[in-house]
Amino acid sequence: MANQVVNDAVRAQIGTETAPRTYDVERGAIRRFAEAIGDPNPVFNDEPLARESRFGGMIAPPTFCRSLGRDLPEVKLDLAEFHVLDGGSEWEYFKPIRPGDRITTVSKIADIRENAGRLGPMVFIVVEHRYTNQHDQLCVLQRMTIIRY
Amino acid sequence: MAEQIYFEDIEVGHEIRELEKDPTTQQLVKYAGASGDFYQIHYDKDFALANKLPGVILHGALKNAFLGQLVTDFAGPLGWLKRLAVQYRGMDVPGVKLFCRGRVVKKYVEHADHLVDCEIWIENAKGEKTTPGSATVLLPSRAR
């Protein structure tokens, strides 16, 4: 079946990136994030105990990057009234994020595709967030699927 | 520090130690504050009802975080989570217990890294898997 919403003009938005934004990672913010999850792991909470880990000190929990403000690239779609769902995420981890790090985020539209749903066309937008530290090392890559219908 | 599991301790089929969660509305507010996700469906009941929801619902990202806790507990202080993927298939609401579970589906060595792939998920008391996912964890080896 031909796409109803995702045509060539819509797909031309793939590759669009947001301007980079930079954030300071505060130790207190890491602890508050772990506390909100209910995660008592010393690696995320306790500097002296975390020194015994492979990281040699406290690091941020795996989904901490959610708390770093990210600009979502705007995706223009011809859907009169739409609903938005967070479909899920895939994360790849390359370097730990530590208290005191300066993390720069850039978000890119990685894919736009369409499936026929029960309620009409469903558009799946994959946004790739890259989180890079002050040493220019890619720490985390997150691919988030946003569903519009 | 927590106890450490080693690559040699694991066989395919190994079940990850279950993590039980009992999310409350208070936890949703704390998570909203800590994550900066202030979408009202997670703390404003009237707003949620007006959006045809059964009431406030859990942030998908909070469930993602629960599964992150499951696998970083499994990895231990000497392990490293390399990859984590989750899909939000069903809604979960505060006041209902959730069970985070997983099992090892593959064990291999790649570029001298000792890795295990895991199937992970969150299920509710009815046994419905609302949040399936997968993870790759690097474990320490006794051989080194």
Interface residues (C-beta under 8 A of the other chain):
Chain A: A29 R32 F33 E35 A36 I37 G38 D39 N41 P42 V43 L49 A50 E52 S53 R54 P61 P62 T63 R66 S67 G69 L85 D86 G87 G88 S89 E90 W91 E92 Y93
Chain B: M1 A2 K21 Q27 K30 Y31 G33 A34 S35 G36 D37 G60 A61 L62 N64 A65 F66 G68 Q69 V71 T72 D73 P77 L78 G79 W80 L81 K82 R83 L84 A85 V86 Q87 Y88 G133 P140
